[in-house]
């Protein structure tokens, strides 16, 4: 069992019958009151974010999860007004064992998936509930506006498009055809790997 002090960033626990991941945590102690921990948690089944406060009397069951490697195959775009994209994967070493994850559950990381990207999946009760991309990945810049000399009013960055369609802010010296490294958790430019 976990106590409220064990709820630190990255901890997986069962809350109201579903697995949750702790995203943020802050201890709060007000005058003459018991300490509470303020958390922001994500439901790993639905992707919903919740803000919850827990007290010393609260205890939690640790989520029993299994981690497995998988490879990204393709993205199936959703159709209609409320449509959600589906991302298809197969278990590493077993191409016949395929499964899909919704774009809602994948979050912003879906824009950085390339075919054959190796990812780590989190499995809860034989269901894949989370996909973790490599933190840093390399992408080719497919579209970059030209840098205009003296144009540093916006801090010296411009929006470029990467293979796969993701758009990021990059320094002015990045050109079409360059190979850049991106942090997939934040969606931020890290460095240029190779110049065109």
Residue pairs with C-beta under 8 A, 6 or more apart in sequence:
1 59
1 60
1 61
1 62
2 11
2 13
2 59
2 60
2 61
2 62
3 56
3 58
3 59
3 60
4 36
4 37
4 54
4 55
4 56
4 58
4 59
5 37
6 60
7 13
7 22
7 25
7 37
7 39
7 54
7 60
8 22
8 25
9 22
9 23
9 24
9 25
10 21
10 22
11 21
11 22
11 62
12 19
12 20
12 21
12 22
12 44
12 62
12 63
12 65
12 122
13 19
13 20
13 22
13 60
13 61
13 62
13 63
14 20
14 60
14 61
14 62
14 63
15 41
15 52
15 60
18 43
18 44
18 45
18 46
19 43
19 44
19 45
19 63
19 65
19 124
19 129
20 41
20 42
20 43
20 44
20 50
20 63
21 41
21 42
21 44
21 130
22 39
22 40
22 41
23 39
23 40
23 41
23 42
23 49
24 39
24 40
25 37
25 38
25 39
25 40
26 37
26 38
26 39
27 35
27 36
27 37
27 38
28 35
28 36
28 37
28 38
28 53
29 35
29 36
34 55
34 56
35 55
35 56
36 53
36 54
36 55
37 53
37 54
38 51
38 52
38 53
39 51
39 52
39 53
39 54
40 49
40 50
40 51
41 49
41 50
41 51
41 52
42 48
42 49
42 50
43 49
43 50
44 63
44 122
44 124
44 129
44 130
45 124
45 127
45 129
46 104
46 105
47 102
47 104
47 105
47 107
63 124
64 124
65 122
65 123
65 124
65 129
66 122
66 123
66 124
67 120
67 121
67 122
67 123
68 91
68 92
68 120
68 121
68 123
69 91
69 92
69 118
69 119
69 120
69 121
70 89
70 90
70 91
70 92
70 99
70 118
70 119
70 120
70 121
70 128
70 131
71 89
71 90
71 92
71 116
71 117
71 118
71 119
72 87
72 88
72 89
72 113
72 114
72 115
72 116
72 117
72 119
73 88
73 89
73 90
73 98
73 115
74 87
74 88
74 115
75 85
75 86
75 87
75 88
75 110
75 113
76 85
76 86
76 87
76 88
76 100
77 83
77 85
78 84
78 85
78 86
78 103
84 102
84 103
84 104
85 102
85 103
85 110
86 100
86 101
86 102
86 103
87 100
87 101
87 102
87 103
87 106
87 110
87 113
87 131
88 98
88 99
88 100
89 98
89 99
89 100
89 101
89 119
89 121
89 128
89 131
90 96
90 97
90 98
90 99
91 97
91 99
92 118
99 128
101 128
101 131
103 110
105 129
105 130
105 131
106 131
108 187
109 131
109 133
109 184
109 185
111 164
111 165
111 166
111 187
112 133
112 137
112 139
112 164
112 166
112 182
112 184
112 187
113 119
113 133
113 164
114 137
114 139
114 163
114 164
117 133
117 134
117 137
118 134
119 131
119 132
119 133
119 134
120 131
120 132
121 128
121 130
121 131
121 132
122 128
122 129
122 130
122 131
122 132
123 129
133 184
134 184
135 183
135 184
135 185
136 181
136 182
136 183
136 184
136 190
137 181
137 182
137 184
138 179
138 180
138 181
138 182
138 193
139 162
139 163
139 164
139 166
139 179
139 180
139 182
140 162
140 163
140 177
140 178
140 179
141 160
141 161
141 162
141 170
141 174
141 175
141 176
141 177
141 178
141 179
141 180
142 161
142 162
142 163
142 176
143 160
143 161
143 176
144 158
144 160
144 161
144 170
144 174
144 175
144 176
144 178
145 158
145 159
145 160
146 175
147 158
147 172
147 173
151 172
152 172
156 171
156 172
157 169
157 170
157 171
157 172
158 169
158 170
158 171
158 172
158 174
159 167
159 168
159 169
159 170
160 167
160 168
160 169
160 170
160 174
160 180
161 167
162 168
162 180
162 182
166 182
166 187
168 182
168 187
168 188
168 189
169 188
169 189
170 180
170 189
171 189
173 192
174 180
174 189
174 192
175 195
175 196
176 196
177 196
178 192
178 194
178 195
178 196
179 192
179 193
179 194
180 189
180 190
180 191
180 192
180 193
181 189
181 190
181 191
181 192
181 193
182 188
182 189
182 190
183 190
